[in-house]
Amino acid sequence: MFELDALKKYNNINKDCLEEKILFSNPYELIKIIFENLHISLKKSIFWIENKNIPMKGREISKSISIIESGLIPALNSKINSSIVDDLKFIYMYSIKTLLEANIENNVEKLKHVNCIIKNISSAWKKIKK
């Protein structure tokens, strides 16, 4: 029981810290935060599959999909007619499709594949000057 209470307190502290970071971030930093949280969620999904905790796996994969759908895709500037925007949207949609497959199949390799794709994009994002 103590471990569960400690975990809840830890999660609440992390949530408070994240909310504070978001409040004081510029758009560039917000995207970095979104990528960081997506990586964490994907790693947790892998952990839950490997430990055969299917409900938690489903929850984390759903969270990853939500981060892409409500964070990364809306952040794309659709007013710009750019192949980069189109390509990123395609990659994000592909990632969502792959995450859904990984969820159904309990497939760690598909989760790692999406994480690798997102790492490459986030790495490029970090190289952009503010």
A tleap script that builds the chain and sets N, CA, C and O, in Angstrom:
source leaprc.protein.ff14SB
mol = sequence {
  NMET PHE GLU LEU ASP ALA LEU LYS LYS TYR
  ASN ASN ILE ASN LYS ASP CYS LEU GLU GLU
  LYS ILE LEU PHE SER ASN PRO TYR GLU LEU
  ILE LYS ILE ILE PHE GLU ASN LEU HIE ILE
  SER LEU LYS LYS SER ILE PHE TRP ILE GLU
  ASN LYS ASN ILE PRO MET LYS GLY ARG GLU
  ILE SER LYS SER ILE SER ILE ILE GLU SER
  GLY LEU ILE PRO ALA LEU ASN SER LYS ILE
  ASN SER SER ILE VAL ASP ASP LEU LYS PHE
  ILE TYR MET TYR SER ILE LYS THR LEU LEU
  GLU ALA ASN ILE GLU ASN ASN VAL GLU LYS
  LEU LYS HIE VAL ASN CYS ILE ILE LYS ASN
  ILE SER SER ALA TRP LYS LYS ILE LYS CLYS
}
set mol.1.N position { 0.821 -1.191 0.000 }
set mol.1.CA position { 0.000 0.000 0.000 }
set mol.1.C position { 0.864 1.253 0.000 }
set mol.1.O position { 0.565 2.229 -0.688 }
set mol.2.N position { 1.953 1.210 0.792 }
set mol.2.CA position { 2.840 2.364 0.862 }
set mol.2.C position { 3.430 2.692 -0.505 }
set mol.2.O position { 3.535 3.861 -0.876 }
set mol.3.N position { 3.819 1.642 -1.262 }
set mol.3.CA position { 4.415 1.865 -2.578 }
set mol.3.C position { 3.436 2.561 -3.518 }
set mol.3.O position { 3.825 3.451 -4.274 }
set mol.4.N position { 2.183 2.162 -3.474 }
set mol.4.CA position { 1.167 2.779 -4.328 }
set mol.4.C position { 0.966 4.241 -3.959 }
set mol.4.O position { 0.872 5.096 -4.840 }
set mol.5.N position { 0.900 4.537 -2.669 }
set mol.5.CA position { 0.753 5.925 -2.215 }
set mol.5.C position { 1.957 6.757 -2.630 }
set mol.5.O position { 1.808 7.895 -3.076 }
set mol.6.N position { 3.149 6.190 -2.483 }
set mol.6.CA position { 4.371 6.899 -2.862 }
set mol.6.C position { 4.383 7.172 -4.369 }
set mol.6.O position { 4.780 8.252 -4.805 }
set mol.7.N position { 3.946 6.189 -5.159 }
set mol.7.CA position { 3.892 6.361 -6.610 }
set mol.7.C position { 2.907 7.460 -6.993 }
set mol.7.O position { 3.195 8.269 -7.876 }
set mol.8.N position { 1.750 7.497 -6.340 }
set mol.8.CA position { 0.759 8.546 -6.618 }
set mol.8.C position { 1.306 9.930 -6.285 }
set mol.8.O position { 1.105 10.882 -7.040 }
set mol.9.N position { 1.999 10.037 -5.150 }
set mol.9.CA position { 2.592 11.320 -4.767 }
set mol.9.C position { 3.661 11.736 -5.769 }
set mol.9.O position { 3.740 12.904 -6.149 }
set mol.10.N position { 4.482 10.783 -6.195 }
set mol.10.CA position { 5.529 11.062 -7.179 }
set mol.10.C position { 4.908 11.560 -8.484 }
set mol.10.O position { 5.378 12.538 -9.065 }
set mol.11.N position { 3.860 10.890 -8.940 }
set mol.11.CA position { 3.187 11.298 -10.176 }
set mol.11.C position { 2.573 12.684 -10.047 }
set mol.11.O position { 2.614 13.469 -10.994 }
set mol.12.N position { 2.002 12.995 -8.881 }
set mol.12.CA position { 1.422 14.332 -8.666 }
set mol.12.C position { 2.494 15.409 -8.688 }
set mol.12.O position { 2.278 16.486 -9.243 }
set mol.13.N position { 3.646 15.132 -8.091 }
set mol.13.CA position { 4.759 16.093 -8.109 }
set mol.13.C position { 5.222 16.313 -9.533 }
set mol.13.O position { 5.431 17.453 -9.949 }
set mol.14.N position { 5.387 15.224 -10.293 }
set mol.14.CA position { 5.810 15.349 -11.689 }
set mol.14.C position { 4.790 16.131 -12.507 }
set mol.14.O position { 5.160 16.940 -13.358 }
set mol.15.N position { 3.505 15.889 -12.251 }
set mol.15.CA position { 2.449 16.605 -12.971 }
set mol.15.C position { 2.530 18.099 -12.667 }
set mol.15.O position { 2.401 18.925 -13.570 }
set mol.16.N position { 2.741 18.445 -11.402 }
set mol.16.CA position { 2.863 19.853 -11.019 }
set mol.16.C position { 4.069 20.507 -11.689 }
set mol.16.O position { 3.980 21.638 -12.168 }
set mol.17.N position { 5.197 19.794 -11.723 }
set mol.17.CA position { 6.407 20.326 -12.368 }
set mol.17.C position { 6.183 20.527 -13.867 }
set mol.17.O position { 6.616 21.528 -14.439 }
set mol.18.N position { 5.508 19.572 -14.493 }
set mol.18.CA position { 5.224 19.682 -15.923 }
set mol.18.C position { 4.314 20.871 -16.200 }
set mol.18.O position { 4.548 21.624 -17.146 }
set mol.19.N position { 3.288 21.043 -15.388 }
set mol.19.CA position { 2.384 22.177 -15.578 }
set mol.19.C position { 3.129 23.500 -15.448 }
set mol.19.O position { 2.867 24.442 -16.196 }
set mol.20.N position { 4.050 23.570 -14.507 }
set mol.20.CA position { 4.838 24.793 -14.332 }
set mol.20.C position { 5.744 25.041 -15.536 }
set mol.20.O position { 5.871 26.174 -16.000 }
set mol.21.N position { 6.376 23.971 -16.042 }
set mol.21.CA position { 7.226 24.113 -17.232 }
set mol.21.C position { 6.417 24.630 -18.416 }
set mol.21.O position { 6.873 25.497 -19.162 }
set mol.22.N position { 5.218 24.092 -18.579 }
set mol.22.CA position { 4.361 24.478 -19.701 }
set mol.22.C position { 3.962 25.948 -19.601 }
set mol.22.O position { 3.963 26.668 -20.599 }
set mol.23.N position { 3.628 26.379 -18.411 }
set mol.23.CA position { 3.195 27.771 -18.210 }
set mol.23.C position { 4.259 28.787 -18.608 }
set mol.23.O position { 3.932 29.869 -19.097 }
set mol.24.N position { 5.526 28.447 -18.404 }
set mol.24.CA position { 6.605 29.400 -18.637 }
set mol.24.C position { 7.424 29.082 -19.883 }
set mol.24.O position { 8.553 29.553 -20.013 }
set mol.25.N position { 6.876 28.294 -20.795 }
set mol.25.CA position { 7.601 27.906 -22.000 }
set mol.25.C position { 7.133 28.687 -23.217 }
set mol.25.O position { 5.973 29.087 -23.316 }
set mol.26.N position { 8.064 28.891 -24.138 }
set mol.26.CA position { 7.707 29.462 -25.432 }
set mol.26.C position { 7.293 28.314 -26.362 }
set mol.26.O position { 7.461 27.151 -25.994 }
set mol.27.N position { 6.760 28.604 -27.548 }
set mol.27.CA position { 6.297 27.531 -28.442 }
set mol.27.C position { 7.378 26.495 -28.781 }
set mol.27.O position { 7.095 25.299 -28.852 }
set mol.28.N position { 8.600 26.954 -28.985 }
set mol.28.CA position { 9.710 26.032 -29.272 }
set mol.28.C position { 9.892 25.037 -28.120 }
set mol.28.O position { 10.015 23.833 -28.342 }
set mol.29.N position { 9.907 25.556 -26.893 }
set mol.29.CA position { 10.091 24.699 -25.715 }
set mol.29.C position { 8.888 23.777 -25.501 }
set mol.29.O position { 9.051 22.647 -25.042 }
set mol.30.N position { 7.688 24.250 -25.829 }
set mol.30.CA position { 6.496 23.411 -25.683 }
set mol.30.C position { 6.582 22.158 -26.556 }
set mol.30.O position { 6.219 21.065 -26.121 }
set mol.31.N position { 7.063 22.325 -27.779 }
set mol.31.CA position { 7.208 21.170 -28.670 }
set mol.31.C position { 8.242 20.200 -28.097 }
set mol.31.O position { 8.056 18.984 -28.161 }
set mol.32.N position { 9.332 20.735 -27.537 }
set mol.32.CA position { 10.323 19.864 -26.898 }
set mol.32.C position { 9.691 19.069 -25.754 }
set mol.32.O position { 9.965 17.879 -25.597 }
set mol.33.N position { 8.855 19.723 -24.964 }
set mol.33.CA position { 8.169 19.053 -23.850 }
set mol.33.C position { 7.240 17.956 -24.388 }
set mol.33.O position { 7.167 16.865 -23.822 }
set mol.34.N position { 6.540 18.251 -25.471 }
set mol.34.CA position { 5.646 17.253 -26.072 }
set mol.34.C position { 6.447 16.035 -26.518 }
set mol.34.O position { 6.053 14.901 -26.244 }
set mol.35.N position { 7.568 16.259 -27.203 }
set mol.35.CA position { 8.405 15.140 -27.635 }
set mol.35.C position { 8.908 14.337 -26.434 }
set mol.35.O position { 8.879 13.106 -26.456 }
set mol.36.N position { 9.366 15.025 -25.391 }
set mol.36.CA position { 9.873 14.337 -24.200 }
set mol.36.C position { 8.798 13.451 -23.578 }
set mol.36.O position { 9.066 12.307 -23.210 }
set mol.37.N position { 7.587 13.977 -23.461 }
set mol.37.CA position { 6.507 13.205 -22.866 }
set mol.37.C position { 6.078 12.041 -23.755 }
set mol.37.O position { 5.672 10.992 -23.256 }
set mol.38.N position { 6.168 12.225 -25.052 }
set mol.38.CA position { 5.857 11.133 -25.970 }
set mol.38.C position { 6.886 10.018 -25.822 }
set mol.38.O position { 6.521 8.843 -25.783 }
set mol.39.N position { 8.167 10.370 -25.740 }
set mol.39.CA position { 9.214 9.351 -25.542 }
set mol.39.C position { 8.975 8.577 -24.247 }
set mol.39.O position { 9.084 7.351 -24.223 }
set mol.40.N position { 8.656 9.280 -23.197 }
set mol.40.CA position { 8.407 8.633 -21.904 }
set mol.40.C position { 7.226 7.674 -22.015 }
set mol.40.O position { 7.290 6.546 -21.527 }
set mol.41.N position { 6.167 8.116 -22.647 }
set mol.41.CA position { 4.980 7.284 -22.792 }
set mol.41.C position { 5.272 6.036 -23.630 }
set mol.41.O position { 4.790 4.950 -23.309 }
set mol.42.N position { 6.051 6.185 -24.691 }
set mol.42.CA position { 6.406 5.028 -25.523 }
set mol.42.C position { 7.274 4.040 -24.745 }
set mol.42.O position { 7.091 2.828 -24.858 }
set mol.43.N position { 8.205 4.549 -23.966 }
set mol.43.CA position { 9.047 3.661 -23.151 }
set mol.43.C position { 8.214 2.921 -22.109 }
set mol.43.O position { 8.442 1.738 -21.854 }
set mol.44.N position { 7.254 3.615 -21.510 }
set mol.44.CA position { 6.364 2.958 -20.548 }
set mol.44.C position { 5.537 1.875 -21.240 }
set mol.44.O position { 5.311 0.809 -20.667 }
set mol.45.N position { 5.088 2.140 -22.462 }
set mol.45.CA position { 4.310 1.142 -23.211 }
set mol.45.C position { 5.123 -0.129 -23.415 }
set mol.45.O position { 4.618 -1.239 -23.246 }
set mol.46.N position { 6.381 0.050 -23.777 }
set mol.46.CA position { 7.272 -1.103 -23.965 }
set mol.46.C position { 7.426 -1.863 -22.649 }
set mol.46.O position { 7.340 -3.091 -22.616 }
set mol.47.N position { 7.652 -1.125 -21.577 }
set mol.47.CA position { 7.805 -1.740 -20.254 }
set mol.47.C position { 6.575 -2.566 -19.900 }
set mol.47.O position { 6.700 -3.697 -19.429 }
set mol.48.N position { 5.381 -2.005 -20.125 }
set mol.48.CA position { 4.162 -2.706 -19.746 }
set mol.48.C position { 3.926 -3.957 -20.584 }
set mol.48.O position { 3.425 -4.957 -20.071 }
set mol.49.N position { 4.278 -3.914 -21.860 }
set mol.49.CA position { 4.150 -5.134 -22.677 }
set mol.49.C position { 5.115 -6.196 -22.165 }
set mol.49.O position { 4.740 -7.354 -21.981 }
set mol.50.N position { 6.358 -5.793 -21.938 }
set mol.50.CA position { 7.360 -6.758 -21.479 }
set mol.50.C position { 6.999 -7.361 -20.129 }
set mol.50.O position { 7.398 -8.485 -19.823 }
set mol.51.N position { 6.244 -6.621 -19.320 }
set mol.51.CA position { 5.832 -7.113 -18.008 }
set mol.51.C position { 4.398 -7.638 -18.001 }
set mol.51.O position { 3.806 -7.874 -16.948 }
set mol.52.N position { 3.860 -7.812 -19.204 }
set mol.52.CA position { 2.544 -8.418 -19.403 }
set mol.52.C position { 1.414 -7.727 -18.629 }
set mol.52.O position { 0.489 -8.373 -18.137 }
set mol.53.N position { 1.516 -6.404 -18.537 }
set mol.53.CA position { 0.440 -5.631 -17.914 }
set mol.53.C position { -0.340 -4.967 -19.042 }
set mol.53.O position { -0.075 -3.826 -19.421 }
set mol.54.N position { -1.293 -5.700 -19.557 }
set mol.54.CA position { -2.026 -5.275 -20.749 }
set mol.54.C position { -2.862 -4.005 -20.513 }
set mol.54.O position { -2.869 -3.127 -21.376 }
set mol.55.N position { -3.566 -3.878 -19.379 }
set mol.55.CA position { -4.329 -2.633 -19.181 }
set mol.55.C position { -3.446 -1.381 -19.169 }
set mol.55.O position { -3.806 -0.365 -19.764 }
set mol.56.N position { -2.297 -1.448 -18.499 }
set mol.56.CA position { -1.402 -0.289 -18.452 }
set mol.56.C position { -0.778 -0.021 -19.820 }
set mol.56.O position { -0.566 1.130 -20.199 }
set mol.57.N position { -0.489 -1.087 -20.552 }
set mol.57.CA position { 0.036 -0.941 -21.917 }
set mol.57.C position { -0.956 -0.180 -22.778 }
set mol.57.O position { -0.588 0.750 -23.496 }
set mol.58.N position { -2.217 -0.584 -22.700 }
set mol.58.CA position { -3.253 0.081 -23.490 }
set mol.58.C position { -3.393 1.542 -23.119 }
set mol.58.O position { -3.571 2.403 -23.980 }
set mol.59.N position { -3.311 1.810 -21.830 }
set mol.59.CA position { -3.418 3.197 -21.351 }
set mol.59.C position { -2.266 4.055 -21.878 }
set mol.59.O position { -2.482 5.180 -22.327 }
set mol.60.N position { -1.046 3.523 -21.823 }
set mol.60.CA position { 0.112 4.304 -22.284 }
set mol.60.C position { 0.125 4.495 -23.795 }
set mol.60.O position { 0.474 5.569 -24.284 }
set mol.61.N position { -0.254 3.462 -24.532 }
set mol.61.CA position { -0.309 3.618 -25.990 }
set mol.61.C position { -1.379 4.636 -26.356 }
set mol.61.O position { -1.171 5.460 -27.247 }
set mol.62.N position { -2.514 4.588 -25.682 }
set mol.62.CA position { -3.555 5.590 -25.920 }
set mol.62.C position { -3.041 6.993 -25.614 }
set mol.62.O position { -3.352 7.945 -26.330 }
set mol.63.N position { -2.259 7.115 -24.554 }
set mol.63.CA position { -1.667 8.405 -24.204 }
set mol.63.C position { -0.709 8.874 -25.303 }
set mol.63.O position { -0.711 10.049 -25.668 }
set mol.64.N position { 0.101 7.963 -25.824 }
set mol.64.CA position { 1.029 8.312 -26.912 }
set mol.64.C position { 0.275 8.812 -28.138 }
set mol.64.O position { 0.651 9.813 -28.749 }
set mol.65.N position { -0.791 8.103 -28.484 }
set mol.65.CA position { -1.613 8.511 -29.634 }
set mol.65.C position { -2.211 9.890 -29.381 }
set mol.65.O position { -2.230 10.742 -30.269 }
set mol.66.N position { -2.689 10.095 -28.185 }
set mol.66.CA position { -3.281 11.387 -27.829 }
set mol.66.C position { -2.258 12.517 -27.922 }
set mol.66.O position { -2.588 13.615 -28.370 }
set mol.67.N position { -1.034 12.260 -27.509 }
set mol.67.CA position { 0.025 13.275 -27.581 }
set mol.67.C position { 0.271 13.662 -29.036 }
set mol.67.O position { 0.449 14.838 -29.352 }
set mol.68.N position { 0.278 12.680 -29.905 }
set mol.68.CA position { 0.489 12.971 -31.332 }
set mol.68.C position { -0.719 13.722 -31.894 }
set mol.68.O position { -0.565 14.732 -32.582 }
set mol.69.N position { -1.922 13.222 -31.597 }
set mol.69.CA position { -3.148 13.812 -32.155 }
set mol.69.C position { -3.432 15.210 -31.623 }
set mol.69.O position { -3.876 16.080 -32.373 }
set mol.70.N position { -3.184 15.431 -30.350 }
set mol.70.CA position { -3.569 16.718 -29.768 }
set mol.70.C position { -2.394 17.655 -29.525 }
set mol.70.O position { -2.590 18.810 -29.147 }
set mol.71.N position { -1.172 17.168 -29.739 }
set mol.71.CA position { -0.001 18.009 -29.528 }
set mol.71.C position { 0.807 18.257 -30.789 }
set mol.71.O position { 1.015 19.404 -31.186 }
set mol.72.N position { 1.260 17.190 -31.411 }
set mol.72.CA position { 2.160 17.349 -32.557 }
set mol.72.C position { 1.440 17.747 -33.847 }
set mol.72.O position { 1.878 18.660 -34.546 }
set mol.73.N position { 0.350 17.072 -34.158 }
set mol.73.CA position { -0.355 17.396 -35.413 }
set mol.73.C position { -0.915 18.819 -35.396 }
set mol.73.O position { -0.730 19.544 -36.373 }
set mol.74.N position { -1.589 19.247 -34.329 }
set mol.74.CA position { -2.092 20.629 -34.326 }
set mol.74.C position { -0.983 21.686 -34.339 }
set mol.74.O position { -1.219 22.829 -34.730 }
set mol.75.N position { 0.213 21.308 -33.916 }
set mol.75.CA position { 1.321 22.270 -33.904 }
set mol.75.C position { 1.867 22.542 -35.302 }
set mol.75.O position { 2.580 23.523 -35.515 }
set mol.76.N position { 1.534 21.679 -36.243 }
set mol.76.CA position { 1.985 21.909 -37.624 }
set mol.76.C position { 1.274 23.131 -38.182 }
set mol.76.O position { 0.073 23.306 -37.977 }
set mol.77.N position { 2.007 23.965 -38.877 }
set mol.77.CA position { 1.434 25.187 -39.443 }
set mol.77.C position { 0.813 24.862 -40.796 }
set mol.77.O position { 1.485 24.874 -41.827 }
set mol.78.N position { -0.478 24.573 -40.766 }
set mol.78.CA position { -1.175 24.175 -41.992 }
set mol.78.C position { -1.390 25.332 -42.956 }
set mol.78.O position { -1.799 25.118 -44.097 }
set mol.79.N position { -1.119 26.562 -42.508 }
set mol.79.CA position { -1.267 27.728 -43.387 }
set mol.79.C position { -0.123 27.804 -44.385 }
set mol.79.O position { -0.229 28.462 -45.420 }
set mol.80.N position { 0.960 27.134 -44.068 }
set mol.80.CA position { 2.119 27.105 -44.963 }
set mol.80.C position { 1.949 25.929 -45.915 }
set mol.80.O position { 1.747 24.794 -45.484 }
set mol.81.N position { 2.030 26.202 -47.187 }
set mol.81.CA position { 1.954 25.145 -48.183 }
set mol.81.C position { 3.356 24.583 -48.347 }
set mol.81.O position { 4.126 25.030 -49.197 }
set mol.82.N position { 3.670 23.610 -47.531 }
set mol.82.CA position { 5.029 23.100 -47.491 }
set mol.82.C position { 5.028 21.580 -47.500 }
set mol.82.O position { 4.186 20.944 -46.866 }
set mol.83.N position { 5.970 21.013 -48.219 }
set mol.83.CA position { 6.086 19.555 -48.230 }
set mol.83.C position { 6.553 19.042 -46.869 }
set mol.83.O position { 6.261 17.903 -46.504 }
set mol.84.N position { 7.275 19.872 -46.117 }
set mol.84.CA position { 7.724 19.455 -44.785 }
set mol.84.C position { 6.514 19.243 -43.871 }
set mol.84.O position { 6.444 18.249 -43.150 }
set mol.85.N position { 5.573 20.173 -43.905 }
set mol.85.CA position { 4.366 20.044 -43.088 }
set mol.85.C position { 3.595 18.795 -43.504 }
set mol.85.O position { 3.151 18.024 -42.653 }
set mol.86.N position { 3.437 18.598 -44.803 }
set mol.86.CA position { 2.724 17.419 -45.300 }
set mol.86.C position { 3.434 16.131 -44.901 }
set mol.86.O position { 2.794 15.164 -44.488 }
set mol.87.N position { 4.754 16.121 -45.026 }
set mol.87.CA position { 5.529 14.931 -44.671 }
set mol.87.C position { 5.433 14.618 -43.182 }
set mol.87.O position { 5.275 13.461 -42.793 }
set mol.88.N position { 5.528 15.653 -42.353 }
set mol.88.CA position { 5.413 15.433 -40.910 }
set mol.88.C position { 4.028 14.899 -40.545 }
set mol.88.O position { 3.906 13.989 -39.726 }
set mol.89.N position { 2.999 15.461 -41.149 }
set mol.89.CA position { 1.643 14.983 -40.868 }
set mol.89.C position { 1.511 13.517 -41.273 }
set mol.89.O position { 0.921 12.715 -40.548 }
set mol.90.N position { 2.061 13.178 -42.430 }
set mol.90.CA position { 2.020 11.782 -42.889 }
set mol.90.C position { 2.743 10.868 -41.891 }
set mol.90.O position { 2.244 9.797 -41.547 }
set mol.91.N position { 3.922 11.303 -41.431 }
set mol.91.CA position { 4.700 10.509 -40.467 }
set mol.91.C position { 3.929 10.346 -39.159 }
set mol.91.O position { 3.908 9.259 -38.583 }
set mol.92.N position { 3.298 11.417 -38.692 }
set mol.92.CA position { 2.525 11.327 -37.448 }
set mol.92.C position { 1.333 10.388 -37.614 }
set mol.92.O position { 1.032 9.610 -36.709 }
set mol.93.N position { 0.655 10.450 -38.752 }
set mol.93.CA position { -0.483 9.557 -38.996 }
set mol.93.C position { -0.005 8.103 -39.101 }
set mol.93.O position { -0.661 7.191 -38.597 }
set mol.94.N position { 1.127 7.899 -39.750 }
set mol.94.CA position { 1.723 6.565 -39.833 }
set mol.94.C position { 2.069 6.057 -38.431 }
set mol.94.O position { 1.852 4.886 -38.119 }
set mol.95.N position { 2.599 6.930 -37.604 }
set mol.95.CA position { 2.951 6.552 -36.237 }
set mol.95.C position { 1.722 6.132 -35.446 }
set mol.95.O position { 1.767 5.153 -34.702 }
set mol.96.N position { 0.629 6.861 -35.599 }
set mol.96.CA position { -0.618 6.507 -34.918 }
set mol.96.C position { -1.093 5.131 -35.375 }
set mol.96.O position { -1.468 4.294 -34.555 }
set mol.97.N position { -1.077 4.905 -36.673 }
set mol.97.CA position { -1.499 3.605 -37.228 }
set mol.97.C position { -0.627 2.490 -36.656 }
set mol.97.O position { -1.139 1.441 -36.267 }
set mol.98.N position { 0.673 2.708 -36.604 }
set mol.98.CA position { 1.600 1.702 -36.093 }
set mol.98.C position { 1.389 1.464 -34.603 }
set mol.98.O position { 1.501 0.333 -34.133 }
set mol.99.N position { 1.083 2.525 -33.858 }
set mol.99.CA position { 0.801 2.370 -32.430 }
set mol.99.C position { -0.474 1.554 -32.205 }
set mol.99.O position { -0.529 0.728 -31.294 }
set mol.100.N position { -1.481 1.779 -33.019 }
set mol.100.CA position { -2.713 0.984 -32.911 }
set mol.100.C position { -2.421 -0.491 -33.175 }
set mol.100.O position { -2.932 -1.363 -32.472 }
set mol.101.N position { -1.606 -0.766 -34.181 }
set mol.101.CA position { -1.220 -2.146 -34.477 }
set mol.101.C position { -0.425 -2.749 -33.319 }
set mol.101.O position { -0.654 -3.893 -32.928 }
set mol.102.N position { 0.505 -1.971 -32.779 }
set mol.102.CA position { 1.317 -2.448 -31.655 }
set mol.102.C position { 0.434 -2.782 -30.461 }
set mol.102.O position { 0.683 -3.754 -29.748 }
set mol.103.N position { -0.584 -1.982 -30.252 }
set mol.103.CA position { -1.502 -2.217 -29.136 }
set mol.103.C position { -2.259 -3.530 -29.320 }
set mol.103.O position { -2.358 -4.332 -28.391 }
set mol.104.N position { -2.784 -3.741 -30.501 }
set mol.104.CA position { -3.551 -4.960 -30.779 }
set mol.104.C position { -2.656 -6.198 -30.705 }
set mol.104.O position { -3.060 -7.236 -30.182 }
set mol.105.N position { -1.440 -6.077 -31.233 }
set mol.105.CA position { -0.526 -7.225 -31.345 }
set mol.105.C position { 0.410 -7.384 -30.148 }
set mol.105.O position { 1.152 -8.364 -30.078 }
set mol.106.N position { 0.392 -6.441 -29.205 }
set mol.106.CA position { 1.384 -6.418 -28.114 }
set mol.106.C position { 2.797 -6.508 -28.692 }
set mol.106.O position { 3.605 -7.337 -28.273 }
set mol.107.N position { 3.071 -5.642 -29.654 }
set mol.107.CA position { 4.297 -5.717 -30.432 }
set mol.107.C position { 5.293 -4.633 -29.994 }
set mol.107.O position { 5.128 -3.454 -30.308 }
set mol.108.N position { 6.311 -5.054 -29.272 }
set mol.108.CA position { 7.336 -4.139 -28.778 }
set mol.108.C position { 8.126 -3.525 -29.923 }
set mol.108.O position { 8.487 -2.350 -29.864 }
set mol.109.N position { 8.400 -4.306 -30.962 }
set mol.109.CA position { 9.208 -3.807 -32.082 }
set mol.109.C position { 8.523 -2.622 -32.777 }
set mol.109.O position { 9.189 -1.673 -33.191 }
set mol.110.N position { 7.226 -2.682 -32.900 }
set mol.110.CA position { 6.501 -1.564 -33.522 }
set mol.110.C position { 6.577 -0.317 -32.645 }
set mol.110.O position { 6.679 0.797 -33.160 }
set mol.111.N position { 6.527 -0.494 -31.324 }
set mol.111.CA position { 6.679 0.646 -30.416 }
set mol.111.C position { 8.077 1.243 -30.534 }
set mol.111.O position { 8.237 2.463 -30.567 }
set mol.112.N position { 9.080 0.386 -30.596 }
set mol.112.CA position { 10.462 0.858 -30.745 }
set mol.112.C position { 10.641 1.582 -32.081 }
set mol.112.O position { 11.363 2.575 -32.168 }
set mol.113.N position { 9.981 1.078 -33.110 }
set mol.113.CA position { 10.051 1.706 -34.432 }
set mol.113.C position { 9.487 3.134 -34.382 }
set mol.113.O position { 10.107 4.071 -34.885 }
set mol.114.N position { 8.320 3.283 -33.778 }
set mol.114.CA position { 7.723 4.616 -33.655 }
set mol.114.C position { 8.608 5.515 -32.803 }
set mol.114.O position { 8.807 6.683 -33.136 }
set mol.115.N position { 9.134 4.987 -31.717 }
set mol.115.CA position { 10.005 5.788 -30.857 }
set mol.115.C position { 11.235 6.264 -31.625 }
set mol.115.O position { 11.676 7.400 -31.449 }
set mol.116.N position { 11.785 5.408 -32.470 }
set mol.116.CA position { 12.947 5.784 -33.291 }
set mol.116.C position { 12.577 6.909 -34.263 }
set mol.116.O position { 13.333 7.868 -34.418 }
set mol.117.N position { 11.442 6.795 -34.901 }
set mol.117.CA position { 10.978 7.841 -35.825 }
set mol.117.C position { 10.837 9.173 -35.082 }
set mol.117.O position { 11.324 10.206 -35.541 }
set mol.118.N position { 10.169 9.133 -33.939 }
set mol.118.CA position { 9.927 10.353 -33.169 }
set mol.118.C position { 11.244 10.917 -32.640 }
set mol.118.O position { 11.416 12.135 -32.590 }
set mol.119.N position { 12.171 10.051 -32.245 }
set mol.119.CA position { 13.486 10.522 -31.782 }
set mol.119.C position { 14.201 11.299 -32.884 }
set mol.119.O position { 14.816 12.333 -32.621 }
set mol.120.N position { 14.121 10.804 -34.108 }
set mol.120.CA position { 14.769 11.492 -35.229 }
set mol.120.C position { 14.157 12.873 -35.449 }
set mol.120.O position { 14.876 13.847 -35.677 }
set mol.121.N position { 12.843 12.954 -35.380 }
set mol.121.CA position { 12.180 14.242 -35.568 }
set mol.121.C position { 12.510 15.184 -34.409 }
set mol.121.O position { 12.811 16.359 -34.623 }
set mol.122.N position { 12.451 14.663 -33.182 }
set mol.122.CA position { 12.726 15.530 -32.025 }
set mol.122.C position { 14.182 15.971 -31.997 }
set mol.122.O position { 14.489 17.078 -31.557 }
set mol.123.N position { 15.069 15.122 -32.459 }
set mol.123.CA position { 16.485 15.494 -32.536 }
set mol.123.C position { 16.677 16.655 -33.514 }
set mol.123.O position { 17.432 17.588 -33.241 }
set mol.124.N position { 15.993 16.589 -34.644 }
set mol.124.CA position { 16.070 17.690 -35.606 }
set mol.124.C position { 15.472 18.967 -35.014 }
set mol.124.O position { 15.991 20.062 -35.229 }
set mol.125.N position { 14.380 18.816 -34.269 }
set mol.125.CA position { 13.728 19.968 -33.649 }
set mol.125.C position { 14.681 20.667 -32.662 }
set mol.125.O position { 14.744 21.895 -32.600 }
set mol.126.N position { 15.411 19.857 -31.903 }
set mol.126.CA position { 16.328 20.424 -30.903 }
set mol.126.C position { 17.461 21.206 -31.552 }
set mol.126.O position { 18.052 22.082 -30.919 }
set mol.127.N position { 17.768 20.901 -32.801 }
set mol.127.CA position { 18.857 21.583 -33.500 }
set mol.127.C position { 18.412 22.952 -34.046 }
set mol.127.O position { 19.243 23.779 -34.422 }
set mol.128.N position { 17.110 23.173 -34.081 }
set mol.128.CA position { 16.590 24.449 -34.549 }
set mol.128.C position { 16.865 25.500 -33.483 }
set mol.128.O position { 16.658 25.262 -32.292 }
set mol.129.N position { 17.322 26.638 -33.913 }
set mol.129.CA position { 17.559 27.752 -32.971 }
set mol.129.C position { 16.219 28.341 -32.563 }
set mol.129.O position { 15.286 28.410 -33.363 }
set mol.130.N position { 16.137 28.756 -31.332 }
set mol.130.CA position { 14.889 29.345 -30.816 }
set mol.130.C position { 14.522 30.613 -31.543 }
set mol.130.O position { 13.504 31.230 -31.232 }
savepdb mol mol.pdb
quit
